[in-house]
């Protein structure tokens, strides 16, 4: 099966927005993450939001929308959740300082995070971690 993909550029690159490495789409807006957090309700105008990353001097790499939540992961073991479209963030202790690269929601409700684990030799190996509990819905 093949599918044609139509790409429409809604916003040109901007130094003001910085490098964006991941995004999540909710029913009300787009939340994009990277060295900062920006949100848009129309995919044309973006508003910078406070970021947990700025407090920890890290960058987010990925985002995932789950119902009314936006989850993000990134450098230094960063995992955070926002329940207000990125206006505020709650840090989740992952127990690692390794960089986390991607998020996925399993059919069971488990939130999976994948990242890199530094070895004593300085090279990287893939590591996966998951939670057997459902992400909290409030």
Steps between C-alpha positions, in 0.01 A plus 500: 500500500630848418373832622565847363623745760419866468723737695396856573744737669299707746789676671844588367815426707558756772803576717254619763345153525837324495549135417188293549555124524155365581135590513166377624157584367206530737140584418571866575858571400843392384773485764854496355811430709874528462719755672173675587126433505267675256127456447257595226126469458515568124845363393592846372567710807702358788525605862805417710413329830701454819701183478627251750806473275600861570504425873718191449713624204389205288318455170190299428517256210147361470142569600188286527138609555283271713144624553549838677871447575819575312803290592855592402837331539853611431855555612624401843217253566236772472139380507220749567125535463280806443126500555450857375643494146855577610430793734646305795697175523541233767833316496494121536803337661627239252795389707738558208714784364513336155343681205145389420395516134142381442167428670225253414174396659429128507151360462511408869547864596869461582719794403824383336813711475809410297844655529872452503707356780867594527731204545832509690680513164310818410293352218122483502263208514122505467300462817124479550298567810131484559237549761239239575263759639278724293611862461300701754184665365382794706 
